[in-house]
Each structure stands twice: as C-alpha cells, then as structure tokens.
C-alpha cells in the first residue's frame, strides 16, 4: 500500500510540474492610434478619411513619435462640413490640413497633463513664420476639459502604442488674436477695451500682428492712474487710442529675438522701446509714459499674429 501511495504522489507532482511549465499565451501589443480608429469605422471612419486626405495619416503611422489626437465625433464633423459648404469629396486637402493639424499634439497627454488651465501647443504650423498654434483649455472635471470655450474633450487613460486620443464634441478652429483673448478669462478687461472701442477688427484681420495683452490685474494700477473704477469710464476716443497702442500691425516681435533699444510703432502711431537687461538677458518694454513693463507669457501664436501677456497697461498718454 505504501508503494501505491508513493506512486500516486509522484504522479500528482508530475502532473502539477507539467502544468507549471506550460508556455503562457503571448500578450498582444497595443494597437496604434490609426489601427484603433480603423477598428471602429462607424465611429471614426470619417475622421480617418479626413486625416488621409489632409496628409496627416502618415504622421500617425510612421516613425517612433507619439501623439495626442483630439477626435471630433461624427456629429461635429458633419457640422464642420455643413459650415464649409462641402463634404469629404469636395473639400480640399489643404483646408483639411490647416484645420486638423490643430487637433494633433506632440507627446502622450493624459488627464494629469491638464491639471490646470492653460495653453497647449499643437502640431499646426499656421502661426507667423510657421510657428505652432496653441489652444486654450480649462478644467471641467477630472476627466474632461473645455477647449477654446467651444469643445468639450472627454479624456481617456487608454494609452496606445504610439500615443492616445481623446473624443471632442466640436471641431477646433485655429484661433485669431481676438479669439485668444475671448477664450482666456485673464484677458477679459483688454477684450472689453477692444469691444467698447469697436476695434475688434484690429485683432481679427489677416496678417502678422504682435499684440501686447495686459492681464486683468494689470488694469488695477491703470484705473488708479486714470482715477476711474472700470474700463467703461473712458471715452470712446480714449478706448480707441488705448487699444490701438497695444497692437503692432505687420510686425512679428518674437520674444527670443528682442534686442535692446528696438523701436516698435503701434497702430496708435506711438512707439514703445524694447529693452533687454544686460545681466539677466530678460526683455521688457518702455512705454510712452516711461513705464517699465514686464512680459508674463510670451509667444502664444494665432493664425494672424503673436500674443505676449504683460503685467501693466501700456499708456499712450491719455
């Protein structure tokens, strides 16, 4: 009987040993962004056609770079074609490239990368000198953001082999300068200045302008200097002078290219002097009233120019 027990025990161990030595099934590699989109043509087929006609599909298929793609749903794409009085067959590839490169971002961005409101650089080279456009986003919840005050992005955590994509409910429009101050609440006071002056077109016309945009808190000292409590206390002609003094039409002033003593003439036909600190190499502005003004953010690109945020309102001598 002892031999029988020993035989059973050895047999049992042998069976277990054989089971443990079995080769595990191979784990499939993550699909790429394009492969994932193609796996659901009902949901994403039209967007893939857009990427293909725009010449953007290769960027997501070839090479080792990773991307974040903001993918509009079919309803948003249909609205886009209606607004452009076209369809996928009649719209030009160039137009699609201009609009949908703006939906691509270099790198893999998850919800943690959008923890605070701010600007995100895209792959669109529609800015001055082919510089990359940005969009403005604000946090809605842990897994959603509002882009350019017009499109809600539902953020996923599913990372693919070459990046990630997030669904959005409206097609993103590449912005002009006026759009940027409309999206970003820190510019609501300078936006009101242009609105009350009736000078919105200064920030909407095509071209390459430079816009020195004071943040909201920059107006506090300006109000005190002018003995007013709000921007609407100024007369229309003062508002027009003030708004025009912050715009430099047909002039691209790149932050990194500023040299000491550079003069720039605004739409108000009054100059500013750009200064560069000899010790820190930090640029600043000297306005008509000899105020020294600092840059806060720089080189935010729109299709028609460059926005730099500044810490004081430039005064043309009101």
Secondary structure in CASP SS format (residue, H / E / C, confidence):
PFRMAT SS
TARGET T0000
AUTHOR 0000-0000-0000
METHOD secondary structure of the structure
MODEL  1
X C 1.00
X H 1.00
X H 1.00
X H 1.00
X H 1.00
X H 1.00
X H 1.00
X H 1.00
X H 1.00
X H 1.00
X H 1.00
X H 1.00
X H 1.00
X H 1.00
X H 1.00
X H 1.00
X H 1.00
X H 1.00
X H 1.00
X H 1.00
X C 1.00
X C 1.00
X C 1.00
X C 1.00
X C 1.00
X C 1.00
X C 1.00
X C 1.00
X C 1.00
X C 1.00
X C 1.00
X C 1.00
X H 1.00
X H 1.00
X H 1.00
X H 1.00
X H 1.00
X H 1.00
X C 1.00
X C 1.00
X H 1.00
X H 1.00
X H 1.00
X H 1.00
X H 1.00
X H 1.00
X H 1.00
X H 1.00
X H 1.00
X H 1.00
X H 1.00
X H 1.00
X H 1.00
X H 1.00
X C 1.00
X C 1.00
X C 1.00
X H 1.00
X H 1.00
X H 1.00
X C 1.00
X C 1.00
X C 1.00
X C 1.00
X C 1.00
X C 1.00
X E 1.00
X E 1.00
X E 1.00
X E 1.00
X E 1.00
X E 1.00
X C 1.00
X H 1.00
X H 1.00
X H 1.00
X H 1.00
X H 1.00
X H 1.00
X H 1.00
X H 1.00
X H 1.00
X H 1.00
X C 1.00
X C 1.00
X C 1.00
X C 1.00
X C 1.00
X C 1.00
X C 1.00
X C 1.00
X C 1.00
X H 1.00
X H 1.00
X H 1.00
X H 1.00
X H 1.00
X H 1.00
X H 1.00
X H 1.00
X H 1.00
X H 1.00
X H 1.00
X E 1.00
X E 1.00
X E 1.00
X C 1.00
X C 1.00
X C 1.00
X C 1.00
X H 1.00
X H 1.00
X H 1.00
X H 1.00
X C 1.00
X C 1.00
X C 1.00
X E 1.00
X E 1.00
X E 1.00
X E 1.00
X C 1.00
X C 1.00
X C 1.00
X C 1.00
X C 1.00
X C 1.00
X H 1.00
X H 1.00
X H 1.00
X C 1.00
X C 1.00
X C 1.00
X E 1.00
X E 1.00
X E 1.00
X E 1.00
X E 1.00
X E 1.00
X E 1.00
X E 1.00
X C 1.00
X C 1.00
X E 1.00
X E 1.00
X E 1.00
X E 1.00
X C 1.00
X C 1.00
X C 1.00
X E 1.00
X E 1.00
X E 1.00
X E 1.00
X C 1.00
X C 1.00
X C 1.00
X C 1.00
X C 1.00
X E 1.00
X C 1.00
X C 1.00
X E 1.00
X E 1.00
X E 1.00
X E 1.00
X E 1.00
X E 1.00
X C 1.00
X C 1.00
X C 1.00
X C 1.00
X C 1.00
X C 1.00
X C 1.00
X C 1.00
X H 1.00
X H 1.00
X H 1.00
X H 1.00
X H 1.00
X H 1.00
X H 1.00
X C 1.00
X H 1.00
X H 1.00
X H 1.00
X H 1.00
X H 1.00
X H 1.00
X H 1.00
X H 1.00
X H 1.00
X H 1.00
X H 1.00
X H 1.00
X H 1.00
X C 1.00
X C 1.00
X H 1.00
X H 1.00
X H 1.00
X H 1.00
X C 1.00
X C 1.00
X C 1.00
X C 1.00
X C 1.00
X E 1.00
X E 1.00
X E 1.00
X E 1.00
X E 1.00
X E 1.00
X C 1.00
X H 1.00
X H 1.00
X H 1.00
X H 1.00
X H 1.00
X H 1.00
X H 1.00
X H 1.00
X H 1.00
X H 1.00
X H 1.00
X C 1.00
X C 1.00
X C 1.00
X C 1.00
X H 1.00
X H 1.00
X H 1.00
X C 1.00
X C 1.00
X H 1.00
X H 1.00
X H 1.00
X H 1.00
X H 1.00
X H 1.00
X H 1.00
X H 1.00
X H 1.00
X C 1.00
X C 1.00
X E 1.00
X E 1.00
X C 1.00
X C 1.00
X C 1.00
X C 1.00
X C 1.00
X C 1.00
X H 1.00
X H 1.00
X H 1.00
X C 1.00
X C 1.00
X C 1.00
X C 1.00
X E 1.00
X E 1.00
X E 1.00
X E 1.00
X C 1.00
X C 1.00
X C 1.00
X C 1.00
X C 1.00
X E 1.00
X E 1.00
X E 1.00
X E 1.00
X E 1.00
X E 1.00
X C 1.00
X C 1.00
X C 1.00
X C 1.00
X C 1.00
X C 1.00
X E 1.00
X E 1.00
X E 1.00
X E 1.00
X C 1.00
X C 1.00
X C 1.00
X C 1.00
X C 1.00
X E 1.00
X E 1.00
X E 1.00
X E 1.00
X E 1.00
X E 1.00
X E 1.00
X E 1.00
X E 1.00
X E 1.00
X E 1.00
X C 1.00
X C 1.00
X E 1.00
X E 1.00
X E 1.00
X E 1.00
X E 1.00
X E 1.00
X C 1.00
X C 1.00
X C 1.00
X C 1.00
X C 1.00
X C 1.00
X C 1.00
X C 1.00
END
